[in-house]
């Protein structure tokens, strides 16, 4: 190994051990090959020393060869070199990757197979791979997909604007970032907020390089990535009823409508509705409940199935109680087709709003629950929000609740002052 960290000293933990042992191919073999075995905690790696011996020639206690001083000297040198390389690799990994307990990574560093990231795509590829391999389910499929979409947009930007497949980290500057923002808005037709969310992921990837000093200056310094406040569309109870009661001629449109109404009364996001299985439905307190871990946040949502949703459940799966626990409740329908069909539903129902499936979730939070005096803490639990602050913005858009709450007081004052 030869890196700029070579002069540094790093001592691995006391769980680090290096031994030499004779490895036989089969139990009955009378000879074997010498291997160096390194263990760190519960992990271990082995590498051959290329020396073949008879079993009778090997001293397993002293870990040397009987009466072979020259070979023993070579074995000792190989062991000392490996330990020195290992310590150096540990230090490099700690400074660059932040994980010195992964023996495979350290071994790759020793063998020269692991290179420090030099381009932005190197970092994207490394981080997305780590997210996919994460064993604690810290990263949801939706979160990983967002990173992949951002990487795809960045790749297209590089190809179309810079005519490159990748770019050095040192080439990224403020102009590059602002050009990428313009590209995502203009070429990818993304809204301001969607664009900013992509750039925030890009910034997170670049920050890894900056924090590890792979770049000297922070190209994102001084660039503000603020989101704009948007008006969240919701449906009134009258509009929900109009959609639910409308006789529709097309079966595909009726299916989209029913999925939408089911979400209006359960608050399930599209991906959670598609992932809903028999095992997520439970009987408790005299009612059927949905108990599901949200795909987006991995937070459990607990939701009672109200009468309108129960009717749709029975319509499409009347025998659901006897189904296998892993059986999906609803047939898969792509989000794109679902939103396209919902536009037709809005047209035939005479609703002049841009309806998408996600509006059903907003409608559940506002019209169906908060507007009917369900405490915001309860709504937050049913929505599967990880923080109640995520739910609080819904409370700001319920003008109809304000009007209804003030109606009685208004009538009282009207009678008092205008009688």
URBELLIN-V182599 format. One record per residue. N is the residue number from 0. RES is the residue in one letter. PHI is phi in degrees with one decimal (* if undefined). PSI is psi in whole degrees, 0 to 359 (NA if undefined). OMEGA is omega in whole degrees, -180 to 180 (NA if undefined). Layout:
N|RES|PHI|PSI|OMEGA  N|RES|PHI|PSI|OMEGA
This chain:
0|X|*|148|178  1|X|-150.6|96|-179  2|X|-129.3|168|180  3|X|-73.7|359|176  4|X|-94.4|1|-169  5|X|-58.2|327|-177  6|X|-76.1|348|-178  7|X|-78.8|157|178  8|X|-118.2|132|177  9|X|-133.7|128|180  10|X|-103.5|119|176  11|X|-68.7|172|-175  12|X|-71.7|171|-179  13|X|-68.4|346|178  14|X|-77.1|356|-178  15|X|-83.6|123|179  16|X|-138.2|145|176  17|X|-128.2|124|-180  18|X|-130.1|156|174  19|X|-109.5|134|179  20|X|-145.4|160|180  21|X|-96.5|124|-176  22|X|-111.7|122|178  23|X|-94.9|149|177  24|X|-73.4|320|177  25|X|-130.8|166|-176  26|X|-64.1|329|-175  27|X|-92.3|359|180  28|X|-62.6|143|178  29|X|-97.5|359|176  30|X|-141.4|166|-179  31|X|-155.3|184|-178  32|X|-116.8|140|180  33|X|-75.6|134|178  34|X|-127.3|148|171  35|X|-99.3|125|-179  36|X|-115.3|127|177  37|X|-112.4|130|177  38|X|-122.5|141|176  39|X|-139.0|103|-173  40|X|67.2|237|-180  41|X|-97.1|358|-180  42|X|-95.3|155|176  43|X|-152.5|151|174  44|X|-133.8|154|-180  45|X|-132.4|149|173  46|X|-144.0|140|-177  47|X|-73.8|143|174  48|X|-94.8|357|177  49|X|73.2|20|-179  50|X|-114.0|123|179  51|X|-104.7|130|-176  52|X|-133.6|158|167  53|X|-77.9|150|-178  54|X|-58.8|325|-177  55|X|-70.0|343|-179  56|X|-86.3|347|-172  57|X|-100.7|133|176  58|X|-103.2|98|-175  59|X|-68.1|335|-179  60|X|-74.2|311|180  61|X|-85.1|348|-178  62|X|56.2|52|174  63|X|-150.2|176|-178  64|X|-98.6|135|179  65|X|-59.9|125|172  66|X|57.8|36|178  67|X|-133.0|74|-174  68|X|-62.6|319|-178  69|X|-63.3|314|179  70|X|-67.0|321|179  71|X|-62.5|324|177  72|X|-64.8|319|178  73|X|-65.5|321|178  74|X|-63.5|317|180  75|X|-62.3|318|179  76|X|-63.5|317|-180  77|X|-62.3|320|180  78|X|-67.1|315|-180  79|X|-64.4|321|179  80|X|-65.2|318|179  81|X|-61.6|317|-180  82|X|-62.4|319|180  83|X|-65.5|315|178  84|X|-63.1|322|-179  85|X|-64.3|315|180  86|X|-61.9|318|180  87|X|-65.0|317|-180  88|X|-64.4|322|177  89|X|-58.9|316|-179  90|X|-65.3|316|180  91|X|-61.7|315|180  92|X|-62.9|319|180  93|X|-63.2|321|-177  94|X|-77.7|335|-174  95|X|-109.6|319|-174  96|X|-106.4|332|178  97|X|82.8|16|-178  98|X|-139.2|107|-178  99|X|-106.8|15|178  100|X|-109.0|1|179  101|X|-92.9|101|-175  102|X|-64.5|327|-179  103|X|-65.7|319|178  104|X|-64.8|316|-180  105|X|-63.5|319|179  106|X|-63.6|320|178  107|X|-63.0|322|178  108|X|-64.7|318|179  109|X|-63.0|319|-178  110|X|-80.0|359|179  111|X|77.9|13|-179  112|X|-86.7|341|-177  113|X|-99.2|123|-180  114|X|-115.0|147|177  115|X|-68.8|142|179  116|X|-59.2|134|179  117|X|-116.7|342|-179  118|X|-124.9|164|-180  119|X|-67.6|327|179  120|X|-70.4|329|174  121|X|-56.8|314|-178  122|X|-67.6|315|178  123|X|-56.3|311|-178  124|X|-61.6|317|-180  125|X|-64.0|313|-176  126|X|-69.7|319|179  127|X|-65.2|322|177  128|X|-62.8|318|178  129|X|-63.3|320|179  130|X|-63.2|319|-179  131|X|-69.8|329|-179  132|X|-88.4|356|-177  133|X|-60.6|127|-175  134|X|-94.3|355|-178  135|X|-98.3|6|-179  136|X|56.9|32|179  137|X|-68.6|330|-178  138|X|-110.5|123|179  139|X|-78.8|165|177  140|X|-59.9|321|-179  141|X|-65.0|320|180  142|X|-65.8|317|178  143|X|-62.6|318|-179  144|X|-62.2|322|178  145|X|-61.8|320|178  146|X|-66.3|322|179  147|X|-68.1|321|178  148|X|-65.3|317|177  149|X|-59.9|316|179  150|X|-62.3|320|179  151|X|-64.1|317|177  152|X|-62.4|318|180  153|X|-65.8|322|178  154|X|-63.8|316|178  155|X|-64.0|319|179  156|X|-60.0|313|180  157|X|-61.8|319|-177  158|X|-70.4|317|-175  159|X|-79.9|316|-174  160|X|-88.9|318|-175  161|X|-105.5|353|-179  162|X|55.7|41|180  163|X|-131.5|154|175  164|X|-86.3|336|-178  165|X|-157.6|172|-179  166|X|-147.0|143|178  167|X|-63.2|145|178  168|X|-57.5|326|-178  169|X|-70.4|343|-179  170|X|-86.5|350|-178  171|X|-81.1|123|179  172|X|-136.6|185|-177  173|X|-60.9|319|179  174|X|-61.9|318|179  175|X|-58.3|314|-178  176|X|-64.9|314|-179  177|X|-65.8|323|177  178|X|-64.5|323|178  179|X|-65.9|320|177  180|X|-60.5|313|179  181|X|-62.6|321|-179  182|X|-63.8|314|-178  183|X|-63.6|321|179  184|X|-69.6|314|-174  185|X|-80.9|311|-174  186|X|-85.6|324|-179  187|X|-94.1|357|176  188|X|57.0|38|179  189|X|-91.5|146|176  190|X|-68.3|171|180  191|X|-57.8|311|-176  192|X|-66.6|320|178  193|X|-64.0|319|178  194|X|-60.3|314|-179  195|X|-62.7|323|179  196|X|-65.5|323|175  197|X|-64.7|317|-178  198|X|-68.3|328|177  199|X|-64.3|324|176  200|X|-68.2|316|176  201|X|-57.0|316|-180  202|X|-62.6|320|180  203|X|-63.0|320|178  204|X|-66.3|317|-179  205|X|-66.4|325|-179  206|X|-62.4|329|177  207|X|-60.3|317|178  208|X|-66.0|318|-178  209|X|-66.9|316|-179  210|X|-63.9|329|-180  211|X|-92.8|4|177  212|X|62.8|32|172  213|X|-79.1|343|172  214|X|-126.9|150|-175  215|X|-84.7|327|-177  216|X|-124.5|153|179  217|X|-88.6|108|-178  218|X|-65.8|338|-178  219|X|-87.1|356|-180  220|X|-59.3|128|178  221|X|86.9|354|179  222|X|-92.6|119|-179  223|X|-92.6|131|-178  224|X|-118.1|61|-177  225|X|-84.7|143|176  226|X|-88.1|148|177  227|X|-91.5|142|177  228|X|-71.2|130|-178  229|X|-116.1|150|176  230|X|-82.5|121|-179  231|X|-87.3|119|180  232|X|-75.3|138|175  233|X|-135.6|164|177  234|X|-103.4|145|174  235|X|-78.6|168|179  236|X|-62.9|324|179  237|X|-63.8|321|179  238|X|-70.9|322|176  239|X|-59.2|313|-179  240|X|-64.3|321|-179  241|X|-62.3|318|179  242|X|-68.6|317|-176  243|X|-66.0|325|-174  244|X|-92.8|353|-177  245|X|-69.4|131|175  246|X|-79.9|119|-177  247|X|-110.5|141|-176  248|X|-83.2|327|-175  249|X|-92.1|134|-180  250|X|-67.3|321|-179  251|X|-67.2|323|178  252|X|-69.0|322|179  253|X|-65.5|321|178  254|X|-62.2|315|179  255|X|-62.2|318|179  256|X|-61.0|316|-177  257|X|-67.7|321|176  258|X|-60.8|319|-179  259|X|-64.0|312|-179  260|X|-64.4|322|177  261|X|-58.5|318|179  262|X|-70.5|326|177  263|X|-59.5|330|-177  264|X|-105.3|3|177  265|X|-127.9|338|-179  266|X|77.5|11|-179  267|X|-71.1|133|172  268|X|-71.6|165|-177  269|X|-54.1|308|-175  270|X|-64.4|326|180  271|X|-71.9|325|176  272|X|-65.0|317|180  273|X|-67.3|334|-179  274|X|-93.1|358|-177  275|X|-63.9|126|-178  276|X|-124.5|167|-179  277|X|-55.7|322|-178  278|X|-65.2|343|180  279|X|-85.7|355|-179  280|X|-105.3|125|-177  281|X|-134.8|148|177  282|X|-95.0|126|-180  283|X|-158.9|142|179  284|X|52.5|37|176  285|X|72.7|17|-178  286|X|-144.7|155|175  287|X|-84.1|134|-178  288|X|-121.5|149|170  289|X|-98.6|128|175  290|X|-127.7|105|-171  291|X|-139.5|144|174  292|X|-89.2|119|-176  293|X|-63.9|135|-179  294|X|-62.9|320|-174  295|X|-69.5|318|-171  296|X|-116.4|350|-175  297|X|61.6|20|177  298|X|-97.6|137|-178  299|X|-75.5|132|176  300|X|-111.0|133|178  301|X|-118.4|118|-170  302|X|-136.1|127|174  303|X|-75.1|141|178  304|X|-87.4|106|-179  305|X|-73.6|165|-173  306|X|-51.5|311|-179  307|X|-60.3|322|178  308|X|-71.6|323|179  309|X|-62.6|323|178  310|X|-63.7|320|180  311|X|-70.0|320|177  312|X|-58.8|312|-179  313|X|-67.8|330|-180  314|X|-66.2|315|-175  315|X|-94.5|341|-180  316|X|-147.2|70|-176  317|X|-62.0|335|-177  318|X|-105.0|28|-174  319|X|-62.7|331|-177  320|X|-65.1|335|-179  321|X|-98.8|6|-176  322|X|-79.3|160|175  323|X|-62.7|144|-177  324|X|-54.2|329|-177  325|X|-88.6|359|-178  326|X|-67.6|131|175  327|X|-73.0|141|-178  328|X|-78.4|320|-176  329|X|-117.7|147|176  330|X|-68.8|143|-178  331|X|-69.8|133|175  332|X|-137.7|128|-175  333|X|-62.2|149|-180  334|X|-61.7|324|180  335|X|-64.3|313|179  336|X|-65.8|319|-180  337|X|-59.0|313|179  338|X|-66.9|325|178  339|X|-65.0|317|179  340|X|-66.8|326|-179  341|X|-66.8|331|175  342|X|-63.4|322|177  343|X|-67.8|322|178  344|X|-60.2|314|180  345|X|-60.9|320|-179  346|X|-64.0|311|-177  347|X|-71.1|338|179  348|X|-93.4|359|178  349|X|68.0|34|179  350|X|-103.4|118|-175  351|X|-91.8|62|177  352|X|-138.8|150|176  353|X|-78.3|96|-176  354|X|-91.2|127|170  355|X|-126.0|167|-176  356|X|-62.6|327|-177  357|X|-67.0|340|176  358|X|-61.1|330|179  359|X|-60.2|321|180  360|X|-66.7|317|177  361|X|-63.8|321|-179  362|X|-65.8|320|177  363|X|-61.1|318|-177  364|X|-67.8|329|-174  365|X|-104.0|286|-174  366|X|-61.2|317|-173  367|X|-81.4|326|-174  368|X|-112.7|292|-176  369|X|-58.8|321|-180  370|X|-68.5|344|178  371|X|-107.2|27|172  372|X|66.2|25|172  373|X|-77.4|127|-178  374|X|-56.4|145|-176  375|X|-63.2|330|177  376|X|-64.3|322|178  377|X|-68.2|318|179  378|X|-61.6|317|-180  379|X|-60.4|320|179  380|X|-66.0|318|-179  381|X|-69.5|328|179  382|X|-77.9|346|-179  383|X|73.4|31|178  384|X|-77.8|142|179  385|X|-80.6|339|178  386|X|-136.8|143|-179  387|X|-67.8|337|178  388|X|-62.9|335|178  389|X|-69.4|335|-178  390|X|-91.5|335|-170  391|X|-63.6|331|-178  392|X|-67.1|340|179  393|X|-68.4|329|-176  394|X|-67.2|346|-176  395|X|-87.2|354|-172  396|X|-115.1|15|-175  397|X|-102.5|72|179  398|X|-62.1|326|-178  399|X|-65.5|327|178  400|X|-69.8|319|177  401|X|-59.5|314|-179  402|X|-62.1|318|-178  403|X|-69.7|320|180  404|X|-64.0|327|-177  405|X|-88.5|352|-174  406|X|-62.1|316|-178  407|X|-65.4|317|178  408|X|-64.4|319|179  409|X|-61.0|317|179  410|X|-64.2|321|180  411|X|-63.5|315|180  412|X|-70.3|325|177  413|X|-61.8|316|-180  414|X|-65.0|327|-177  415|X|-74.8|321|-174  416|X|-99.2|340|-175  417|X|-119.8|14|179  418|X|-80.5|NA|NA
